[in-house]
């Protein structure tokens, strides 16, 4: 008996919970039916606002359909449907549930007309609807939209949303959107002055744009407050812009570090001017392309691991090609730097043409794994994940290479050959093989640099050409053969380039940097961090 009473009570509670919902749906359908009798845009707008006043998210479907011109009235019974073109006819969908209702000929339907003013109204009321969404991200997006398109009609819905909001971050954005709406309303001057302080605290370019429009139309204390707020925001944004340029410079510096670090080793230890170094970068990028093509066709679930798989393969491919170049050509040209330059330049042309023959002359698609896609903001700084990961990767490569050079027997032999080749040979070090393996190591590092560069640049036969000159500038500026000099040189040149570009342009900025490096080398011929080695002593 007790069990039956409990079941009965549960049924009553369930029915009680369903009744308001059913009543609400009935009211919504009655309001939607008024579209059939609306004779002009003003009457249609009244129906739109009535639906919006319900606060029910279900009205988003018919309102969005109306904005898109897809809301119809069936002539036979004056019922309103969402329409979807299907061949010669129209597929009719229920305006609330979205379920298929029937098909009808175009002649049996009347499309509800809409103009730009009505579309703006619909956009605004849809933004108001999302103020109460369960998902905080949706509420944040609604607040952002209402801040950018302020309207005095938004003040009351925002007041209600602010009172009900529990998330502090969302509440702050609601208050900023309310302040923006107050600034375009006929509220008293005191309210507008308070709103200006709220908008100024936001401190971004959207706030600057809004306050600029207020300054142009306001008078008296409101105009003065807007002017002061604009000056404060401009000062703040100037600091953020400088920070953004520094980040862009560090990002460019990480790319230059990856491209130049292998060159620093070969140039420092062997004294070889390797004009084919950029093509080693290109080979690494094309290795990444091939790996992704295999994964796309055979193992699509491994795509997020494609770069991890490509890294050792790119290193191996570029290192083997570099070893073949050193053993086949360069070892016969030591001590003849001009001939080495010409020979490696010829090798670079051969490699470019080989890649064109195999893969074609056009750019190849290399995708970003999910963990390298997108961006995030720190204050007013926009930081993309791919650039951030490349910076982390460049520093990791630098740390590993530094450990190899300082803490391993092979690194000791490389440094010995750099300091005094004859003495190293007399101590039993096989200098020819040190040269060969050093060249292979430098080429392999260029290959893994190509993996990183494939995420931010076009993968084409000309990929390496854009980095070879910058790489030589980094190596010469930092100090031939010095890894720390390469690190400092790469980031220094990257930051200087990014600060010069807004004033001089990209090309002229590079020319200015080149001139500055030439002047610097006149004072310090061995670069920032000088090493004694064969390349310097020669």
C-alpha angles and dihedrals in degrees: 000000000000089000092053091050091050092050091048092050091051091051091050092050091048092050091047090053092049096049097070090047092052091046091049091051091049090052091049093051090049090052093047090051089062089072086074092061098039105117100188143016092268092056091046090052089053090056090048092054092046090055091046091051089062089068089213114143089214091078090067091084099057093038093050089048090051092051089051093048093248102118115106140183117218108228095213098062105003092242118155121231140171106246130213121186113243112178110295094349141048125257108221120216130190107260094225108031098029091225118146111264106175146307123260139180117253090242090061093057138068117210114223106238122231134185134198094268091054091048090054090051091050091049091052096048092046088055088052091051092056092056088087098042117135093230111080090209090060091050090049091052090049091051091049091050093049091049091053093045104036119190131175088228089067095064098084096045089048092050089055092045092049091051091051099039117109099177109089094207093052091044091056091053091048089053091050091050089049090051090051090052091049090055091060094042133081093252119141121280093252091058091050093050089053090047091052091056090050092049092044090054088061088064101188134119093266089057090047092052092050094047091047091057090046091051091052094054104030131087137205121356094357091056092047092049091048091050092051091047091050091053091050093048092048091054091049093047091050089059091047090049090054089050090049090052090050090052091048088049092050089048091051089044091056089054091048090047092054092047095045105037094079090046090052090059098048094040092046099045101032105024089228120150097214109195089175092065091099090056090057086058089050092051090053091052092049090048087057090050092052092047091051092048091054091047093048093052101037111015109024092162090066096058094109087057094049095104092047089053093044096052099073092037092052090048091050095046095048093042092052092048090048091049090051091050092050095046094041103040120357099055089065092053105051112139092024104089097171092054090045090053092051093045095050090045088056090049089052091055091049092051092048092051092046090054091047090052094049102037104017130247097276128091117275124222116247113176130216117241114235092257090058096046129094132018143246136210131238104191103307093339116109111207123184119211095227092056092046093051091047089054091050090046093049092052091047091052090048092051093049092047091048089053091049091050096045106030109033132074091238091053089050090053091049091052091046091054090048093051099044121351097189094048090048091052091049089054091059100263111145096229096185091059091044087056093047095047092042091053090047091050093050091048092047091053089051087053093056088045085060090056090057095042091052087071095059107024139049114275102227138131088266095055096107095045092073094057106039097081093044089048092054090048090052093049095046093044095047097043127275112275096000113123094197089051090052091051094049092041094051095051093040093053092043093054094043090051093052093049092049097046097074091055105031104022127242098285098041089044090059090049091052090050090050091051091049091051091050090052091047092050089053088063098035109025092180095053131237096315111028123207128192110233145123094283092053098040092050 
